Amino acid sequence: MREPERSLIRLLDALARLILSLFEPERAHEIAIKRLKTFAKVPWRQASPDDYRLAVNAFGHNFPNPLGLAAGFDKNGEAVDAILRLGFGFTEIGTITPRPQQGNLPAEKRVLRLNRDQAAINWLGFPSQGHEPVHQRLAKRAHKGGIVGINLGANKETLDRPADYARGIELFGDIADYFAINISSPNTPGLRELQRGAALDELLARVLAERDKLVERFGRLPVLLKIAPDLTLAELDEIVNRARARKIDGMIVSNTTVSWPASLHDVPNHKKGGLSGRPLFGLSTQMLAATYLRVEKQFPLVGVGGVENAETALAKIEAGATLVQVCTSFAFKGLTIADEINSGLVRLLAQKSYPRLADAIGATAADWASGKLNADNFR
């Protein structure tokens, strides 16, 4: 993206975000999705071709750059083309549940902006249009390309949660570039129990068995497991051991946290919901590094949580991520965030003498896992 275009988009976007800040967060989000759908039709020049040094290969896909938009923003696959035009190397849709559901109620009080913290707290509970309408929408634009992941969840009232995930694999197999199995949201009662022991093993077995049924038609579709940042190391050991034994294709580290730091400026009166954004950076990166050391390069990792600029993106990669994702910072930083992070990564690679981004993966994992590096090093 050339600087005049970037500057104009930045100016218009700043004005739009100022207006959106006057609305309740979920209403602002709905407006933002509609604005992006309009943006996809405007004849802006697409973001500049990515520098070859940013290209990475992960779970069978060649990503033009490592930066993706995490699940949680485009829940129902309404703005895929606009997101990819902004310079993201991939995007992840969802979380999608089999049947439509509203999520937790009351709807007008389940997202809180923490402006001074550049963070958000949500207790959404997987609001979703359901499998069918999202699949129909994505099928119509599948020929346009771009790497699109499908983040799957279970309905709140379902009695057989593994079946909900398997159903998503079956339906979206024709259009998904990869699947993310979300069992780490803190906002659906009991969901995080699927991260533990026999429950996790059964889930992985059923999901992968459903995936394997589709191999002849669609090839081997990658399945990634999305975990929480609030695990103990013993819990992480068990998850990684079972994931390796089942030969999953990757892990996403991490979801939101229920461990709210005392340093928050805008603390709500209640104690429900998951915290995302800048305050999650240290905790999620430490969990990422601990996961990387346990995985021993058996499969790649996606780093999420507090990525807001090139420095924090590279920190995730050095801690063990092959790919990184943003979400909350997209709302705070605006439409040029992908372009700015990617151009900043090229600059940082030169400064640190990495020939390519892939050469940085895991370079500081031991320091993050031991606590020698922490979020204070990036403030």
VENLIN-V958816 format. One record per residue. PHI is phi in whole degrees, -180 to 180 (NA if undefined). D_FIRST is the distance of its C-alpha to the first C-alpha in whole Angstrom. Layout:
PHI/D_FIRST
PHI/D_FIRST
//
This chain:
NA/0
-74/4
-61/7
-59/8
-67/7
-61/6
-66/10
-67/11
-62/10
-62/12
-66/15
-65/15
-69/15
-62/17
-65/20
-64/20
-68/21
-63/23
-67/25
-63/25
-65/27
-81/30
-99/30
-59/32
-53/29
-70/30
-67/30
-62/26
-64/25
-61/26
-66/25
-63/21
-63/22
-63/23
-64/20
-67/17
-61/19
-70/19
-58/15
-63/15
-94/17
-81/15
-78/13
-71/10
-69/7
-66/7
-52/4
-57/5
-55/8
-73/10
-62/12
-60/16
-70/17
-89/16
-68/18
-137/21
-111/24
-147/25
36/28
86/28
-118/24
-97/21
-92/18
-66/15
-153/15
-87/17
-96/16
-124/17
-96/18
-74/22
-59/25
117/26
-93/23
-95/23
-64/27
-119/27
66/24
-96/23
-132/20
-57/19
-67/16
-64/14
-62/14
-66/13
-67/10
-78/9
109/9
-71/12
-76/14
-167/17
-141/19
-125/23
-93/25
124/28
-78/30
-110/32
-107/36
-58/38
-103/40
-60/38
-152/39
-78/38
87/38
-70/40
-119/41
-79/41
-63/38
-78/37
-127/38
-115/36
-136/33
-125/33
-81/30
-116/31
-62/28
-68/30
-96/29
52/26
-146/28
-147/29
-121/32
-131/33
-134/36
-67/35
76/37
57/34
-65/34
-155/33
-76/34
97/35
-57/35
-61/36
-65/33
-69/30
-61/31
-60/31
-65/28
-70/26
-64/28
-70/27
-109/24
-60/25
-69/24
-79/20
81/20
86/18
-89/20
-127/22
-94/25
-116/28
-95/29
-105/33
-134/35
-115/39
-65/41
-59/42
-94/46
-65/46
-94/49
-133/47
-65/44
-56/43
-65/44
-64/41
-68/38
-62/40
-63/40
-66/36
-59/36
-62/38
-74/36
-92/33
-59/33
-81/32
-129/29
-81/28
-88/26
-162/28
-116/30
-114/30
-95/34
-92/34
-121/37
-125/36
-67/35
-85/38
-104/38
-113/40
-53/44
82/45
-64/41
-66/41
-64/44
-71/43
-81/41
-114/45
49/47
-63/49
-63/47
-67/44
-63/45
-65/46
-59/43
-62/41
-61/44
-73/44
-66/40
-70/40
-64/43
-67/41
-60/38
-67/41
-66/42
-97/39
-58/38
-64/40
-88/38
-126/34
81/35
-83/35
-80/32
-66/31
-121/33
-113/31
-109/33
-101/32
-113/34
-85/35
-88/35
-98/38
-75/40
-77/43
-66/43
-66/45
-65/44
-63/41
-55/43
-66/44
-61/41
-64/40
-62/43
-71/43
-65/40
-68/40
-64/44
-86/42
59/39
-70/36
-97/33
173/31
-135/31
-111/29
-128/30
-153/30
-80/31
-72/32
-113/34
-99/38
-96/38
-82/37
-69/37
-66/40
-78/37
-59/35
-85/36
-109/36
-91/38
-73/39
-75/43
-94/43
-124/42
-113/41
106/37
-109/34
-93/32
-131/29
100/26
-51/26
-66/30
-84/30
-57/28
-64/31
-61/33
-69/31
-73/30
-65/33
-66/34
-60/31
-64/33
-63/36
-67/35
-58/34
-65/37
-81/39
-71/37
55/37
63/34
-74/36
-158/33
-80/29
-119/28
-112/25
-98/25
-136/25
122/26
82/24
-75/21
-139/19
-158/17
-64/17
-64/20
-73/22
-65/20
-66/21
-60/24
-62/25
-66/24
-65/26
-81/29
134/29
-82/26
-90/24
-126/22
-131/21
-132/20
-119/19
-152/21
-60/23
-67/20
-62/17
-68/20
-84/20
-96/17
98/15
-69/12
-93/9
-62/12
-65/11
-61/7
-72/10
-66/12
-65/11
-67/10
-67/13
-64/15
-60/14
-63/16
-68/19
-60/20
-65/20
-63/22
-97/24
61/25
-89/24
-60/23
-143/21
-59/21
-59/24
-72/26
-90/25
-62/27
81/30
-61/30
-120/31
-58/33
-63/36
-69/35
-66/34
-65/37
-85/39
93/38
-63/37
-107/34
-153/33
-62/30
-63/32
-72/30
-123/27
-105/28
//
